[in-house]
Amino acid sequence: MSKLSLVQTADGSNTFFNAEVGEHYHSRHGALQEALHVFVKSGLEYFIADQDVQEVSILEVGFGTGLNFLLSAGFCTHKNIKLNYTGIEAYPLPPELISQTGYQEYVPQSLWAAFLQNYPAALQQAVTLNTPCTLQISPCKLMDFNSQKQFDVLYFDAFAAIHQPEMWTDEALKHITSFLKPGGVFVTYAITGNLKRIMKALKFSIEKAPGAPGKREMLRAVKLSEL
């Protein structure tokens, strides 16, 4: 993992720079701000708004450092919502690198400790971190992911298309959105004409939502029906 270096972003939170890919795991304008805005607020909170939700399932493409998971788990614990979280990560980070992120500042200490302790096991099977939260990380590429589960929210946090174009193709998006329930919410930090075209073709209602710091807009899409 010598290709990775710890970098402080503009809001004081940390991320890693991947020299091989040529990109940061999170926005340089603020890792914490991006995770909260794009995924927790625009995805998870949007899905549960005005609903009496007692349980929610999230699928994340690009688990990376686990920041999106930690913030989502912290939110659900606070709201007493059961969280079932599945992450896809082709190149899982070793626990010793994740422990350097400083993300314990943003979640309850009990959640952080349980995450670090159970992270290796979560790469093999679903694990329970605390009563309302389970985590499973699939160490595979997007097109190799398969599951019998259907999810309420999909966090699409892959590296940008300029660095990983294969993650943003019609085929890749069709495959991964097949695991999203009708009425489920897809969110990503990016928005392009091509992405909007693909999501419309996949029977999603699309919306230009305000972006996180450094980006004017982002994409949120709701699945209208099965193909």
C-alpha positions in Angstrom: 0.0 0.0 0.0 3.0 2.3 -0.5 0.9 4.0 -3.3 -1.3 5.5 -0.6 -0.6 8.6 1.3 -2.7 10.3 4.0 -3.9 13.8 3.1 -5.7 16.4 5.0 -8.7 17.9 3.1 -10.0 21.5 3.3 -12.4 20.8 6.2 -9.7 19.3 8.3 -10.7 15.7 7.8 -8.4 13.2 6.2 -8.4 11.0 3.2 -5.9 8.9 1.2 -4.4 9.8 -2.2 -3.9 6.8 -4.5 -0.9 7.5 -6.6 -1.6 4.5 -8.9 -5.1 5.7 -9.8 -4.1 9.4 -9.5 -7.1 10.4 -7.3 -8.1 10.9 -3.7 -10.6 8.6 -1.9 -12.7 11.7 -1.0 -13.0 15.3 -2.1 -10.0 17.5 -1.4 -12.6 20.2 -0.6 -13.6 18.2 2.5 -13.9 14.4 3.0 -16.3 14.7 5.9 -18.4 17.4 4.2 -18.7 15.4 1.0 -19.7 12.1 2.8 -22.3 13.9 4.9 -23.8 15.9 2.1 -23.7 13.5 -0.8 -24.4 10.2 0.9 -25.9 10.6 4.3 -28.1 13.7 3.7 -28.9 13.4 0.0 -29.2 9.6 0.1 -30.0 8.1 3.4 -31.9 11.0 5.0 -33.7 11.7 1.7 -34.9 8.1 1.6 -36.3 8.0 5.1 -37.8 11.5 5.0 -41.5 11.6 6.0 -41.5 7.8 6.4 -41.8 5.7 9.6 -38.6 3.7 8.8 -37.4 1.1 11.3 -34.9 -0.6 9.0 -32.8 0.5 6.0 -30.4 -1.3 3.7 -27.6 0.4 1.9 -25.3 -0.8 -0.8 -22.1 1.2 -1.4 -19.8 1.0 -4.5 -16.3 1.9 -3.3 -16.2 1.2 0.4 -12.7 2.6 0.7 -12.0 4.1 4.1 -15.4 3.3 5.5 -16.3 6.9 6.2 -19.7 6.7 4.5 -20.5 3.6 6.4 -19.4 5.1 9.8 -21.5 8.3 9.3 -24.5 6.3 8.1 -24.2 3.9 11.1 -23.9 6.8 13.5 -27.0 8.4 12.1 -29.0 5.2 12.2 -27.9 4.5 15.7 -29.0 7.9 16.8 -32.4 7.5 15.1 -32.8 4.0 16.4 -33.0 2.6 12.8 -31.6 -0.9 12.0 -28.9 -0.6 9.4 -27.9 -3.4 7.0 -24.9 -2.2 5.1 -23.1 -3.9 2.2 -19.9 -2.4 0.7 -18.2 -3.4 -2.5 -14.4 -2.8 -2.5 -12.1 -4.5 -5.0 -9.0 -3.5 -3.1 -9.8 -3.3 0.6 -7.6 -1.2 2.8 -5.7 -2.9 5.6 -7.0 -2.1 9.1 -3.8 -0.3 10.1 -4.4 2.3 7.4 -8.0 2.8 8.3 -7.0 3.4 11.9 -4.9 6.3 10.7 -7.8 8.3 9.3 -8.9 9.9 12.5 -12.6 9.2 11.8 -13.1 8.3 15.4 -13.7 12.0 15.9 -17.0 11.8 13.9 -18.8 8.8 15.4 -19.4 7.3 18.9 -16.3 5.6 20.3 -18.1 2.3 20.6 -19.0 2.3 16.9 -15.4 3.1 15.9 -14.0 0.4 18.1 -16.5 -2.2 16.9 -15.8 -1.2 13.2 -12.0 -1.7 13.6 -12.4 -4.9 15.5 -14.9 -6.5 13.0 -13.6 -5.0 9.8 -11.4 -8.1 8.8 -14.4 -10.5 9.5 -16.7 -8.3 7.5 -14.6 -9.0 4.4 -15.7 -12.7 4.8 -19.3 -12.5 6.0 -21.9 -10.2 7.5 -21.1 -9.1 11.0 -23.1 -7.4 13.7 -21.3 -4.3 15.1 -24.0 -3.5 17.6 -27.7 -4.4 17.9 -29.0 -2.1 15.1 -26.1 -2.4 12.6 -24.7 -5.1 10.4 -21.8 -4.8 7.9 -20.6 -6.9 5.1 -17.8 -5.9 2.6 -17.6 -7.8 -0.7 -13.9 -7.8 -1.8 -14.7 -8.0 -5.5 -15.0 -5.9 -8.6 -18.4 -4.3 -9.4 -19.3 -6.6 -12.2 -18.5 -9.7 -10.0 -20.8 -8.6 -7.2 -23.9 -10.7 -6.7 -26.5 -10.8 -3.9 -29.9 -12.1 -3.1 -30.6 -8.9 -1.3 -32.3 -5.8 -2.6 -31.3 -2.4 -1.2 -33.1 0.8 -0.3 -30.2 3.2 -1.0 -27.2 2.9 -3.3 -24.1 5.0 -2.6 -22.1 5.2 -5.8 -18.7 6.4 -4.7 -16.4 5.0 -7.3 -13.3 6.9 -8.5 -14.2 9.5 -11.2 -14.8 8.3 -14.7 -11.6 9.9 -16.0 -9.7 7.5 -13.8 -12.1 4.5 -13.8 -14.3 4.7 -16.9 -15.3 1.0 -16.6 -17.2 1.8 -13.4 -19.5 4.3 -15.2 -20.6 2.4 -18.3 -24.1 1.4 -19.2 -23.3 -2.2 -18.4 -21.8 -1.5 -15.0 -24.7 0.8 -13.9 -27.3 -1.6 -15.2 -25.7 -4.4 -13.2 -25.4 -2.5 -9.9 -28.8 -0.8 -10.0 -30.4 -4.2 -10.4 -29.9 -4.6 -6.7 -31.9 -1.5 -5.9 -35.5 -1.8 -4.9 -38.2 0.1 -6.8 -38.5 3.4 -5.0 -34.8 3.1 -4.0 -32.5 6.0 -4.1 -29.2 6.2 -6.1 -26.8 9.0 -5.2 -23.3 10.0 -6.4 -21.1 13.0 -6.2 -20.9 13.3 -10.0 -23.3 14.5 -12.7 -22.7 14.3 -16.4 -24.9 14.2 -19.5 -23.9 10.6 -20.1 -24.7 9.6 -16.6 -28.1 11.2 -16.8 -28.8 9.5 -20.1 -27.9 6.1 -18.7 -30.0 6.5 -15.5 -33.0 7.6 -17.5 -32.7 4.6 -19.8 -32.6 2.4 -16.7 -36.0 3.8 -15.6 -34.8 6.2 -13.0 -36.3 9.6 -12.2 -33.3 11.9 -12.0 -32.6 15.1 -10.1 -29.9 17.6 -10.1 -29.3 18.1 -6.4 -26.9 20.7 -4.9 -23.4 19.4 -4.8 -20.9 19.2 -1.9 -18.3 21.9 -1.6 -16.2 22.1 -4.8 -19.1 20.8 -7.0 -22.1 22.8 -8.0 -24.4 19.8 -8.6 -24.7 16.1 -8.0 -27.0 13.4 -9.2 -29.8 11.8 -7.2 -32.1 9.2 -8.9 -35.1 7.2 -7.8 -35.8 3.8 -9.3 -39.3 3.9 -10.9 -39.7 0.2 -11.9 -38.0 -3.0 -12.6 -36.6 -3.5 -16.1 
